[in-house]
Amino acid sequence: MDATHDVAIVGGGPVGMGLAIDLAQRGLSVAVIERYPEPQKVPKGQNMTQRTLEHIDAWGCEPEMRAARVTPRGVANGGLVTYGTLLSEHFYEFLPRESVQPFYGQTVDRMPQYRTEAVLRARAAQLDGIDTRYGWAFDTLAQDTDGVTLRIKAHKGTQTDTIRAQFVVGCDGSRSTVRETCGITQTQSDHDRKMVLLVFTSPELHDLLGARYEARSFYNAMAPELDGYWRFLGRIDGQTEWFFHAPVPHDTTRENSDFAALLHEAVGRSFALDVTYVGFWDLRFALADTYRAGRVLIAGDACHSHPPYGGYGINTGFEDARNLGWKLAAEIQGWAGPGLLDSYDAERRPVFASTDRDFIRRFIAADREFLANHTPGDADFAHVWNARNEGASEVFAFAPNYVGSPIIGGDGSPSAKGDHEFVARAGHHMAPRTLSDGRTTYEALGTGFTLFDFEANLGRDFELAARDKGLPLSVVRDVYAGELCDYEERAILVRPDGYVAWAGDWVDANKVLARANGAF
């Protein structure tokens, strides 16, 4: 059976649809299998970092995404951590992501995942290369040396169909049937905690919080009885609609629980509310032991899942899609080196492991230790509490990078932990600086590799080497002056996903491009 598509994507949520757009914009034909005709209205995945908006911009729908926001612009994207209740006298700012704005080409934003999905679906509908199968679900697959045969079935009904693609990507969530079908195992850590997700409306709560604090997007309450876990309140719109996560007893059900009382306890006083949704989830961490099984790959929650602490989930999934998109396109279009596609796993899996270890688990452990050793009755409580305000440092430290990956090189391993600098460093995201024509280097990036030549006179060498290897490359030439000197390098090669592949003053262009393209 001849291939009907270059790539088939199982799961048309935000990660699957973002990957489909990325591939289609690179000239590939894509089938997307998604069981739900409309996005499911559950307000998860709300926080969108600057880096995520760079992806959205690359996918051609940044203005539309901004217009889909429901939280007013005056509400800060970050949050507060409180002690005891959400109306506590003890609080500090948490994760003010606006503080790293100068290092990115786009600003943060915030919206419910169903709004994000709607915008991405609309963008996908504009691209001829995307064949979207709404109302269909994955059944099974079989792969061979030339491709993958994918059998799908109607989500409601008995109809079946077959798709043949060169590659299949499972973006079908934490219970991924694609991952299980391919025998990809996971390493899991279960915290033995049942969590509830409540969606509710309450204009009165907006007034209560407004009388206590400046408006924030989310509020985390920590208390000794929670053992390091949070009661987490977030805004959906600016005033009326909210969502809430909290640990609950294992025997909690919709029928045997008073969720209004739980919310009153968390806030610290009674208020009028109307619960519109109740869901449950288990607090656990999971990481796939590989992101690839032959011609089948996985991305997003199919690869990794974790509690919604810090808003890393949807942003990590989008980064998976952007990393994988150009590598799959290179493989299918014939310009990838033999190790390029495998570098997706080599780069992305360690970054999530670091996100898990160095950020989310560390939040829980640090809170547990603090709660075990300090109470408001202690003479030094206020001093110790205020010293915990590390929100800005956490934001600066979260800087996913690919140092040490097979296509970057260097000492170390890819990690979520790093720092933000304007200096151009191989394996790190490239921060924007202003060119002499008024554009930023972010605005000047091409869709393939981009070489910035600031009087290094390497542009011609890279153009010839790229032509010889069939690599897409654009060259931006400028004088080494002004803000460009912040890079401290006169030549910078940037990958299609915005990460620096190499920086220096002189190099063998053939060797640099070979490594960056997986021919190491």
C-alpha positions as CSV (number, residue, x, y, z in Angstrom):
1,M,0.0,0.0,0.0
2,D,1.4,3.4,-1.0
3,A,1.7,6.1,1.6
4,T,-1.4,8.4,1.7
5,H,0.4,10.9,4.0
6,D,3.9,11.7,5.0
7,V,3.0,11.8,8.7
8,A,-0.1,10.6,10.7
9,I,-0.7,12.2,14.0
10,V,-2.9,10.5,16.6
11,G,-4.4,13.2,18.8
12,G,-5.5,16.6,17.7
13,G,-5.0,18.5,21.0
14,P,-2.7,21.5,21.1
15,V,0.5,19.5,20.7
16,G,-0.8,17.3,17.9
17,M,-2.2,20.3,16.0
18,G,0.8,22.4,16.6
19,L,3.0,19.6,15.2
20,A,0.7,19.2,12.2
21,I,0.9,22.9,11.4
22,D,4.7,22.8,11.7
23,L,5.0,19.9,9.3
24,A,2.5,21.3,6.8
25,Q,4.3,24.6,6.7
26,R,7.4,22.6,5.8
27,G,5.7,21.1,2.8
28,L,4.6,17.7,4.3
29,S,1.2,16.0,4.0
30,V,-0.3,15.2,7.4
31,A,-3.3,13.3,8.7
32,V,-4.6,14.2,12.2
33,I,-6.9,11.7,13.9
34,E,-8.9,13.3,16.7
35,R,-11.9,11.8,18.4
36,Y,-13.6,15.0,19.5
37,P,-15.2,17.3,16.8
38,E,-14.9,20.2,19.3
39,P,-12.3,21.1,21.9
40,Q,-13.3,19.8,25.4
41,K,-14.1,22.7,27.7
42,V,-11.9,21.9,30.6
43,P,-9.6,24.8,31.6
44,K,-6.2,23.2,31.8
45,G,-2.9,24.3,30.2
46,Q,-3.6,28.0,30.7
47,N,-0.1,29.5,31.2
48,M,1.7,30.2,27.9
49,T,5.4,31.2,28.2
50,Q,7.2,33.6,25.9
51,R,8.8,30.6,24.2
52,T,5.4,29.0,23.5
53,L,4.3,32.3,21.9
54,E,7.4,32.1,19.7
55,H,6.1,28.7,18.5
56,I,2.6,30.1,18.0
57,D,4.1,32.9,15.9
58,A,6.1,30.4,13.8
59,W,2.9,28.6,13.2
60,G,1.3,31.7,11.7
61,C,-1.5,32.4,14.3
62,E,0.0,34.6,17.0
63,P,-2.5,37.6,16.6
64,E,-5.4,35.1,16.6
65,M,-4.1,33.5,19.7
66,R,-3.7,36.8,21.5
67,A,-7.3,37.7,20.5
68,A,-8.6,34.5,22.1
69,R,-7.5,35.5,25.6
70,V,-10.3,35.6,28.1
71,T,-8.4,36.9,31.2
72,P,-8.1,40.7,31.1
73,R,-4.7,42.2,30.1
74,G,-4.4,43.9,33.5
75,V,-4.2,40.6,35.4
76,A,-0.5,39.6,36.0
77,N,0.5,36.3,34.4
78,G,2.2,35.1,37.6
79,G,0.7,34.2,40.9
80,L,1.0,34.2,44.7
81,V,1.9,31.6,47.3
82,T,0.0,31.9,50.5
83,Y,0.3,30.2,53.9
84,G,-2.7,28.4,55.4
85,T,-5.5,29.9,53.3
86,L,-5.8,31.9,50.1
87,L,-6.6,35.1,52.1
88,S,-3.6,34.6,54.4
89,E,-1.6,37.5,55.7
90,H,1.5,35.6,54.6
91,F,2.1,35.6,50.9
92,Y,4.7,36.2,48.2
93,E,4.9,36.5,44.5
94,F,5.5,33.3,42.5
95,L,6.7,32.7,38.9
96,P,6.6,36.2,37.5
97,R,7.6,35.1,34.0
98,E,7.5,38.7,32.7
99,S,10.9,39.1,34.4
100,V,12.7,37.2,31.6
101,Q,10.9,39.1,28.8
102,P,14.0,40.7,27.2
103,F,15.4,37.3,26.3
104,Y,12.5,36.3,24.0
105,G,10.8,37.5,20.9
106,Q,7.3,37.2,22.2
107,T,5.5,38.1,25.4
108,V,3.7,35.7,27.7
109,D,-0.1,35.1,27.5
110,R,-2.7,33.1,29.2
111,M,-5.9,31.3,28.1
112,P,-7.7,28.0,28.6
113,Q,-6.5,25.1,26.5
114,Y,-9.8,24.8,24.7
115,R,-9.2,28.4,23.3
116,T,-5.7,27.5,22.3
117,E,-7.0,24.3,20.5
118,A,-9.7,26.3,18.7
119,V,-7.1,28.8,17.3
120,L,-4.8,26.0,16.2
121,R,-7.6,24.1,14.6
122,A,-8.6,27.2,12.6
123,R,-5.0,27.7,11.5
124,A,-4.7,24.0,10.5
125,A,-7.9,24.4,8.4
126,Q,-6.1,27.1,6.3
127,L,-3.3,24.7,5.3
128,D,-3.9,22.4,2.3
129,G,-1.4,19.8,3.6
130,I,-3.4,18.8,6.7
131,D,-6.2,16.2,6.5
132,T,-8.1,16.4,9.7
133,R,-10.2,13.4,10.7
134,Y,-12.4,14.7,13.5
135,G,-14.6,12.0,15.1
136,W,-12.1,9.3,14.5
137,A,-9.9,7.3,17.0
138,F,-6.8,5.2,16.9
139,D,-7.4,1.4,16.7
140,T,-4.0,-0.3,15.9
141,L,-0.9,0.0,13.7
142,A,1.7,-2.1,12.0
143,Q,5.0,-0.7,10.8
144,D,7.6,-2.0,8.3
145,T,10.8,-0.8,6.7
146,D,8.9,1.6,4.4
147,G,6.2,3.1,6.6
148,V,3.3,2.6,9.1
149,T,-0.2,1.3,8.4
150,L,-2.6,2.9,10.8
151,R,-6.1,1.6,11.4
152,I,-8.6,4.0,12.7
153,K,-12.2,3.7,13.8
154,A,-15.2,6.0,14.2
155,H,-15.3,7.4,17.8
156,K,-19.0,6.8,17.7
157,G,-20.1,4.0,15.3
158,T,-18.6,1.0,13.6
159,Q,-16.9,2.5,10.6
160,T,-13.1,1.9,10.1
161,D,-10.5,3.2,7.8
162,T,-6.8,2.8,7.0
163,I,-4.1,5.4,6.7
164,R,-0.6,4.7,5.3
165,A,2.2,7.1,6.4
166,Q,5.9,7.2,6.5
167,F,5.8,8.1,10.2
168,V,3.2,8.1,13.0
169,V,3.4,10.4,16.0
170,G,1.3,9.7,19.1
171,C,0.1,12.9,20.7
172,D,-2.8,11.1,22.4
173,G,-2.2,12.0,26.0
174,S,-0.9,10.4,29.2
175,R,-2.9,7.2,28.6
176,S,-1.5,7.0,25.1
177,T,-2.7,3.9,23.2
178,V,0.0,4.6,20.5
179,R,2.7,4.4,23.1
180,E,1.2,1.2,24.6
181,T,0.7,-0.4,21.2
182,C,4.4,0.2,20.3
183,G,5.6,-1.3,23.6
184,I,7.1,1.9,24.8
185,T,7.4,1.6,28.6
186,Q,7.3,4.4,31.2
187,T,9.1,5.1,34.5
188,Q,6.5,6.2,36.9
189,S,6.5,7.8,40.4
190,D,3.2,7.7,42.1
191,H,2.7,10.1,45.0
192,D,-0.4,8.3,46.2
193,R,-2.5,11.4,46.1
194,K,-5.9,11.8,44.7
195,M,-6.6,15.3,43.4
196,V,-9.8,17.0,42.5
197,L,-10.3,19.6,39.7
198,L,-13.2,21.9,40.2
199,V,-14.5,24.5,37.8
200,F,-16.9,27.0,39.4
201,T,-18.3,30.5,39.0
202,S,-18.2,33.1,41.7
203,P,-18.1,36.9,41.1
204,E,-17.9,37.3,44.9
205,L,-14.5,35.5,45.1
206,H,-13.1,38.1,42.7
207,D,-14.1,40.8,45.1
208,L,-12.7,39.0,48.1
209,L,-9.3,38.5,46.4
210,G,-9.3,42.0,45.0
211,A,-9.7,43.5,48.4
212,R,-6.6,41.6,49.6
213,Y,-4.2,41.5,46.6
214,E,-3.5,43.0,43.2
215,A,-5.0,40.7,40.6
216,R,-3.0,37.6,39.8
217,S,-3.7,34.7,37.4
218,F,-3.3,32.0,40.1
219,Y,-3.0,31.5,43.9
220,N,-1.3,28.6,45.7
221,A,-2.2,27.9,49.3
222,M,0.2,25.7,51.3
223,A,-0.5,24.3,54.8
224,P,1.0,21.7,57.1
225,E,-1.8,19.2,56.5
226,L,-1.1,19.2,52.8
227,D,2.4,17.8,53.3
228,G,4.0,20.0,50.6
229,Y,1.2,19.8,48.0
230,W,-0.9,22.8,47.1
231,R,-4.4,24.0,46.9
232,F,-4.3,25.8,43.6
233,L,-6.8,28.4,42.5
234,G,-6.7,29.9,39.0
235,R,-8.6,32.4,37.0
236,I,-10.3,31.5,33.7
237,D,-11.8,34.8,32.9
238,G,-11.2,38.0,34.7
239,Q,-13.9,37.9,37.3
240,T,-16.5,35.1,37.2
241,E,-15.0,31.7,36.3
242,W,-12.3,29.8,38.2
243,F,-10.6,26.4,38.5
244,F,-9.3,24.7,41.6
245,H,-7.0,21.7,42.3
246,A,-6.5,20.2,45.7
247,P,-5.6,16.9,47.4
248,V,-8.6,15.0,48.6
249,P,-9.1,11.6,50.4
250,H,-9.0,8.6,48.2
251,D,-12.6,7.8,48.8
252,T,-13.8,11.2,47.5
253,T,-16.6,11.1,44.9
254,R,-18.9,13.6,43.3
255,E,-21.7,12.2,45.4
256,N,-20.2,12.1,48.9
257,S,-18.3,15.4,49.1
258,D,-19.2,19.0,49.8
259,F,-17.0,20.9,47.4
260,A,-18.3,24.3,48.4
261,A,-17.1,23.6,51.9
262,L,-13.7,22.6,50.5
263,L,-13.4,25.9,48.6
264,H,-14.5,27.9,51.6
265,E,-11.8,26.2,53.7
266,A,-9.1,26.9,51.1
267,V,-10.0,30.5,50.7
268,G,-10.5,31.1,54.4
269,R,-14.1,32.3,54.4
270,S,-17.5,31.6,52.9
271,F,-18.7,33.0,49.6
272,A,-21.3,32.3,47.0
273,L,-20.3,29.9,44.2
274,D,-21.7,27.5,41.7
275,V,-19.6,24.3,40.8
276,T,-19.9,23.5,37.1
277,Y,-17.4,20.7,36.7
278,V,-15.9,18.0,38.9
279,G,-13.0,15.8,37.9
280,F,-10.3,13.7,39.5
281,W,-6.7,12.8,38.7
282,D,-3.9,11.0,40.4
283,L,-0.7,12.9,41.4
284,R,2.1,11.1,39.7
285,F,5.1,11.6,37.5
286,A,5.7,9.6,34.3
287,L,8.4,9.6,31.7
288,A,8.5,7.4,28.6
289,D,11.7,5.3,28.5
290,T,12.1,6.3,24.8
291,Y,10.3,8.7,22.6
292,R,10.7,6.6,19.5
293,A,10.0,3.0,18.4
294,G,11.1,2.7,14.8
295,R,8.8,4.8,12.6
296,V,6.5,5.7,15.5
297,L,7.3,8.6,17.8
298,I,5.4,10.2,20.7
299,A,5.1,13.8,21.9
300,G,3.5,15.8,24.7
301,D,1.7,14.1,27.5
302,A,2.2,10.7,25.7
303,C,5.9,11.2,26.6
304,H,5.6,12.8,30.0
305,S,3.1,13.7,32.6
306,H,3.3,15.6,35.9
307,P,1.2,17.7,38.3
308,P,0.2,21.1,37.1
309,Y,2.8,22.8,39.3
310,G,4.4,25.8,37.6
311,G,2.5,25.6,34.3
312,Y,5.2,23.5,32.5
313,G,2.9,20.9,30.8
314,I,1.5,22.5,27.7
315,N,4.7,24.5,27.2
316,T,6.8,21.4,27.3
317,G,4.6,19.7,24.8
318,F,4.8,22.6,22.4
319,E,8.6,22.4,22.6
320,D,8.4,18.7,21.8
321,A,6.4,19.6,18.7
322,R,8.8,22.3,17.5
323,N,11.9,20.2,18.1
324,L,10.4,17.2,16.3
325,G,8.8,19.1,13.4
326,W,12.0,20.2,11.5
327,K,13.7,16.9,12.2
328,L,10.8,14.8,10.8
329,A,10.7,17.1,7.8
330,A,14.4,16.7,7.2
331,E,14.1,12.9,7.4
332,I,11.2,12.7,4.9
333,Q,12.6,15.3,2.5
334,G,16.0,13.6,2.4
335,W,18.3,16.2,3.9
336,A,18.7,14.7,7.5
337,G,21.9,13.1,8.7
338,P,21.6,9.6,10.1
339,G,21.4,10.7,13.7
340,L,19.1,13.7,13.4
341,L,15.7,12.0,14.1
342,D,17.2,10.2,17.1
343,S,18.3,13.5,18.5
344,Y,14.7,14.3,19.3
345,D,14.7,11.7,22.1
346,A,18.3,12.7,23.1
347,E,17.4,16.3,23.5
348,R,13.8,16.3,24.8
349,R,13.7,13.4,27.2
350,P,16.5,14.8,29.5
351,V,14.9,18.2,29.5
352,F,11.7,16.8,30.9
353,A,13.6,14.7,33.4
354,S,15.2,17.9,34.6
355,T,11.9,19.8,34.7
356,D,10.5,17.0,36.9
357,R,13.6,16.8,39.2
358,D,14.9,20.3,39.4
359,F,11.6,22.2,39.5
360,I,8.4,20.4,40.2
361,R,9.6,17.8,42.7
362,R,11.9,20.4,44.3
363,F,8.9,22.7,44.8
364,I,7.1,19.9,46.7
365,A,10.1,18.8,48.7
366,A,11.0,22.4,49.7
367,D,7.5,23.2,50.8
368,R,7.3,19.9,52.8
369,E,10.5,20.8,54.6
370,F,9.4,24.3,55.3
371,L,6.0,23.3,56.7
372,A,7.6,20.7,58.9
373,N,9.9,23.2,60.5
374,H,8.2,26.5,60.6
375,T,4.8,27.9,61.9
376,P,3.5,31.5,62.1
377,G,4.0,31.3,65.9
378,D,7.8,31.1,65.5
379,A,9.8,34.3,66.2
380,D,11.6,34.1,62.9
381,F,8.7,32.9,60.8
382,A,8.2,36.2,58.9
383,H,11.9,36.4,58.0
384,V,12.1,32.8,56.8
385,W,8.8,33.1,54.9
386,N,9.9,36.2,53.1
387,A,13.3,34.5,52.2
388,R,11.4,31.8,50.3
389,N,10.4,34.3,47.7
390,E,12.4,32.7,44.9
391,G,9.9,33.2,42.1
392,A,12.1,35.4,40.0
393,S,15.1,33.1,40.5
394,E,13.1,30.1,39.5
395,V,11.9,31.9,36.3
396,F,15.5,32.8,35.4
397,A,16.7,29.3,36.2
398,F,14.1,27.6,33.9
399,A,16.0,27.8,30.6
400,P,15.8,24.5,28.7
401,N,18.9,23.9,26.7
402,Y,20.5,21.1,24.6
403,V,24.1,21.4,25.7
404,G,25.8,18.0,25.3
405,S,23.2,16.6,22.8
406,P,24.6,14.6,19.9
407,I,23.9,17.4,17.4
408,I,25.3,20.2,19.7
409,G,28.2,18.7,21.6
410,G,29.9,20.1,24.6
411,D,30.1,18.9,28.2
412,G,27.0,18.0,30.2
413,S,23.5,16.9,29.2
414,P,20.4,18.6,27.9
415,S,18.5,20.1,30.9
416,A,15.7,22.4,31.8
417,K,18.0,24.2,34.3
418,G,20.2,27.0,33.1
419,D,20.2,30.8,32.9
420,H,19.2,33.6,30.7
421,E,21.9,35.5,28.8
422,F,22.3,37.5,25.6
423,V,25.6,35.7,24.9
424,A,25.2,33.3,22.0
425,R,25.8,29.8,23.3
426,A,25.5,26.6,21.4
427,G,22.6,24.6,22.7
428,H,20.7,27.6,24.1
429,H,17.8,29.6,22.9
430,M,18.8,32.7,21.0
431,A,17.8,35.9,22.7
432,P,16.8,38.8,20.4
433,R,19.1,41.8,19.7
434,T,18.5,44.7,17.3
435,L,20.0,44.7,13.8
436,S,21.0,47.9,12.0
437,D,17.9,47.8,9.9
438,G,15.7,48.0,13.0
439,R,14.5,44.4,13.0
440,T,15.4,42.1,15.8
441,T,17.4,38.9,15.2
442,Y,14.2,37.0,16.2
443,E,12.3,38.7,13.4
444,A,15.1,37.9,11.0
445,L,15.1,34.1,11.6
446,G,14.3,31.9,8.6
447,T,12.3,28.7,8.6
448,G,15.4,26.6,8.1
449,F,18.9,27.2,9.5
450,T,19.9,30.8,9.8
451,L,23.5,32.1,9.9
452,F,24.0,35.5,11.4
453,D,27.3,36.9,10.0
454,F,28.5,40.0,11.9
455,E,31.6,40.7,9.8
456,A,32.9,37.2,10.3
457,N,32.9,36.7,6.5
458,L,31.6,33.1,6.9
459,G,28.3,33.6,5.0
460,R,29.6,32.4,1.6
461,D,31.2,29.3,3.2
462,F,28.0,28.3,4.9
463,E,25.9,29.0,1.8
464,L,28.1,26.7,-0.3
465,A,28.2,24.0,2.4
466,A,24.4,24.1,2.8
467,R,23.8,23.9,-0.9
468,D,26.1,20.9,-1.1
469,K,24.2,19.1,1.6
470,G,20.7,20.2,0.5
471,L,20.0,22.1,3.7
472,P,17.7,25.1,3.9
473,L,19.8,28.1,5.0
474,S,19.4,31.8,5.0
475,V,22.2,34.2,5.8
476,V,21.7,37.5,7.6
477,R,24.7,39.9,7.4
478,D,25.3,43.0,9.5
479,V,28.0,45.0,11.2
480,Y,29.3,43.9,14.6
481,A,28.1,46.9,16.6
482,G,25.5,48.1,19.1
483,E,23.3,45.4,20.7
484,L,24.8,42.7,18.5
485,C,28.0,42.9,20.5
486,D,26.0,41.4,23.4
487,Y,26.2,38.1,21.6
488,E,30.1,38.2,22.0
489,E,30.3,36.2,18.8
490,R,30.6,37.3,15.2
491,A,29.0,34.3,13.6
492,I,26.0,32.4,15.0
493,L,24.2,29.4,13.4
494,V,20.6,29.0,14.5
495,R,18.6,25.9,14.0
496,P,15.0,25.9,12.6
497,D,13.6,25.7,16.2
498,G,15.4,28.9,17.4
499,Y,18.3,27.2,19.3
500,V,21.9,28.1,18.6
501,A,23.7,25.2,16.9
502,W,27.1,26.9,16.9
503,A,28.7,30.3,17.6
504,G,32.2,31.5,17.0
505,D,34.6,33.6,14.8
506,W,36.0,30.9,12.4
507,V,35.0,27.3,11.6
508,D,34.8,24.7,8.9
509,A,31.3,25.3,7.7
510,N,30.9,21.7,6.4
511,K,31.7,20.2,9.8
512,V,29.4,22.6,11.7
513,L,26.4,21.9,9.4
514,A,27.1,18.2,9.3
515,R,26.9,18.0,13.1
516,A,23.9,20.3,13.4
517,N,22.1,18.1,10.9
518,G,22.9,14.8,12.6
519,A,25.8,13.6,10.4
520,F,28.2,13.4,13.3
